[in-house]
């Protein structure tokens, strides 16, 4: 068997770019001085994150921040979070005022039964219906007095305002390190990026020139945006374009933006981007390093990764999302920041840390008391009396004091590998790690974290401050009690019988690990979804805004001239039946295999029975009832029911507002199916399914896998209820059908070579097909979270090809793949259990079982069923 490729054929060609440079933007630490002359003078001393080169920067901030009406949740979240974790005592009124004046938490719209979304009252502004643009040309920028509050801004300025307001919010609650870790904060402070998403067919030339009038709370009128340049949807191909509009002049002293941002603290912002190396975005060539998710939601629903448009000699790179529109109606645009260097996931998989595991309980107890010298190898004398860690050429310890800090992770099941990668992500400052953290009480397999060791010159803002471990000493510098050379001998016989390091139960799988990180360029998850690193100690306080590029217009109407406007049902019926070959996963935004199409929830010709749900106690969820004679009824949903229940440990510590609840969650009457562009699926009644089972002599249909398989089983039980399977004891011509999830998410922590070997040798989880078995498997899903440091969208894309080579067809184990990746992209934020961005149920999982019966039965039933 030849070498597998971890990227399918379409994965790279259309969207990758040639890398012409790899400069990293940096951070600056600002001296804490104020000059108040009617406004706040912020004197920023820029320092490149990698080189440490210093440069001066000026920025002025004045008062005017968005006041939101729906803010209670974020107020409570911030107040509870800071109170719980032992942050400096500040009154509740301060936090409420801070949130009201700086949070800018978006209010999501509600879709009506006619699929006409009602625009939200908050920024970005929306409108129900477009109005014709005025006949006169008003595109010229308006001049404004430098001393007055601006009444209009360009689109680039509005995008900058969107980011700086969020920056002010995190500064005002004294959590700058949380902002630069993720989303728009990471892009702004580390990559010199501010993203602006333009509606389809809008001229990008207006970004820096045309002025948009500001309304109450700095919102804009979408009609004014249409006046500037009429965005429109058209039949056929449409494209959303996303640009980096970072320009330091937009937030410098005297700029329009700085007059509208209020840093409410009595100190200056602690970190700002280094504007000496990258002043603006006009000639960037690194867009390929950032992965963006886009969704266009209306009568048809399109979703996936944005494509990268390469930079040229005269034009900067940017992102675009193409989609082919046929059905008229109102469409809503959403986009999210997901990953940085996603395509480096395979190299990260193949990297390894140098780690040492300590199990001697007596040694562990001494280490827990701060006796770091007992760790042995990593600490040793360096030149000029300094102490070194490992082979680091820069001293990390001076005067016998080690700079370190711990934090608590979320679902950190493989803490040693996770801490290794997290330390690598924090390079060059992080040079060593241990797990569990020193001050985490009762550390265990289900409750763990990392202790990160920093260079002695690390700025305080880049030492990650824990909320969940409030008892850590301050300043975070621990003395080496026994020096560096004279390490006393510890008698193992004095070990404690009931406790190991930090209070870990003796029989728990957790042990003390310490080591140095590898130096491979890391893959970073930047979204606000679940993260084993971020969710507890470093949350997004606005899941709506903190990972969202600026969207000046979310809703656009499309009035089709197509006479066949019944969701293209007639055209769909003319297509050939889908085969297993039509299940290929596409990572190419220009060639998607299909899209979601809404059906009439109350259309009696489709489903004459009322919508009902049943409670499933096994998975704590409501399921749509199955009508044996009208299979389409199964595709109805009440999205208000998704994500209400969280059974995981530490769920109570997750910030209430860190989760994005899109307008989908306001829909109580959704009905939709996945349709391929080039083929059709058939759906069968109970009687037709029984006929298929009988003719094919199928004795059982079972699911295999882990948690995803358990969810799949719940839906499968609905379709097989009432079916009589073939009695395999009466003859030897029976067929067993298996539906496997291939334990996909759990296997992503394995390097490709190890994964390939396991698929070929682990016969329990990966049996080979024989004449008595027929095995289907669901491809990897579209992740919008980071379950661990190797379980995310990047690792899923990198590993998909390895799974396909090992499992599919005659060249592998003879399994048959069903594309789960593309259908889940549209619902990855909305129909996951607990909003975890991984266990994607609802419409996509029902479509997997619709596909299953189609592929099992279309050979004997043909087109006798109903076209999906």
Protein Blocks (a to p, Z undefined) as FASTA:
>chain_A
ZZddfbdfklmmmmgccdfbjcdcdddddddddddehiacdddddddfklopacdddddd
dddddddfblmlmmmmmmmmmmmnopacddfklmmmmmmmmnopacdddddfkopacddf
bdcdddfbdcdddfbdckbccdddfkbccfbdcfklmmmmmmmmmmmmmmmnopaklmmm
gcjllmmmmnopacddddehiafklmmmmccdddehhiacfklmmmmoccdddehjdddd
dddfbdfklmgghiaklmmcccfbfbdcfbdcdfklmmblmlccklmmpccddddddfbd
cddddddddddfkbccddddddddfbgcddddddddfbehkllmmmmmmpccdddddfbf
klmmmmmnopamlnommpccdeehiacehjbfbdfbeehiacddddddehilblmlmmmm
mmmmmpckbgcdcdddfklghiafklccddddddfklcfklmccdfklmmbccddbdddf
kljmlccdddfklpcfkbcehhiafkbmbdcddddddfbdcdddfbfbdcfklmmmmccf
blklmmcccdfbfbdcdddfbfblggolmmmmmpccddfklmpccfbfklcfbdcddddf
klmklomcdcdddddfklopacddddfklmmlmmgccfklgokaccbghklmpcfklpcc
dfklmpcbdcdddddfkbccddddfklmmmmmmmnopabdcdeddfkmmmmmmmmmmmmg
oiacddfklpckbccddddehlmmmmmmpcfklmmmmmmmmmmlmccddfkbccdddddd
ddfbdfblmlcfklmmmmmmmmmmmmgojklnopacddfklmmmmmmmmmgghhlomacg
hjllmmmmmmmmmmmmmmmnommbccZZ
